[in-house]
Amino acid sequence: MTEPIFDYVSRRLNEHKGIWPEISKETGVSYDQIAKIAQRRRTNPVLSNIQPLIDWFAARDVAMAKLQKTVSS
């Protein structure tokens, strides 16, 4: 079963709670909106707030995979 987009973004934000200011700066999504999405106070966020977060997490996952591959080599 696939995870709904809002659930995915909320979950990932909560996994990265300590770096919300960095995420905000790098995505252009306000810290306030990030907090609302993560805390599920914003249940229907606009795509212009969700897409940059999805892209940021995808890029972070790729970078972490490359780092792990380099470390394990």
C-alpha positions in Angstrom: 0.0 0.0 0.0 1.3 3.4 -0.9 1.5 6.2 1.7 -0.6 9.3 1.0 1.5 12.3 0.1 0.4 14.4 3.0 1.2 11.5 5.4 4.6 11.1 3.8 5.6 14.7 4.1 4.3 15.0 7.6 6.2 11.9 8.7 9.4 13.0 7.0 9.2 16.4 8.6 8.8 14.9 12.0 11.8 12.7 11.3 13.8 15.9 10.7 12.3 18.1 13.3 15.6 19.5 14.5 16.5 21.0 11.1 13.2 22.7 10.1 14.9 26.1 9.8 17.4 24.5 7.3 14.6 22.8 5.4 12.7 26.1 5.3 15.7 28.0 4.0 16.5 25.4 1.3 12.9 24.9 0.1 11.4 28.4 0.4 8.6 26.9 2.5 8.1 29.0 5.6 9.0 27.6 9.0 5.4 28.2 10.1 4.0 26.2 7.2 6.4 23.4 7.9 5.4 23.2 11.5 1.7 23.3 10.6 2.1 20.4 8.1 4.2 18.3 10.4 1.8 18.8 13.3 -1.2 18.2 11.0 -2.7 21.6 11.7 -2.7 22.2 8.0 -4.6 19.3 6.5 -4.9 20.5 2.9 -1.6 22.4 2.1 -1.1 23.8 -1.4 1.1 22.0 -3.8 3.5 24.9 -3.9 4.3 24.1 -0.2 4.3 20.3 -0.6 6.3 19.8 -3.8 9.5 21.6 -2.6 9.5 19.5 0.5 9.0 16.2 -1.5 11.9 17.3 -3.8 14.1 18.2 -0.8 13.5 14.8 0.9 14.2 13.0 -2.4 17.5 14.9 -2.9 18.5 14.2 0.7 17.8 10.5 0.3 20.0 10.4 -2.8 22.8 12.2 -1.1 22.6 9.9 2.0 22.6 6.8 -0.3 25.8 8.1 -2.0 27.4 8.9 1.3 26.6 5.4 2.7 28.0 3.8 -0.5 31.2 5.8 -0.2 31.6 5.0 3.5 31.0 1.2 3.0 33.4 1.0 0.0 
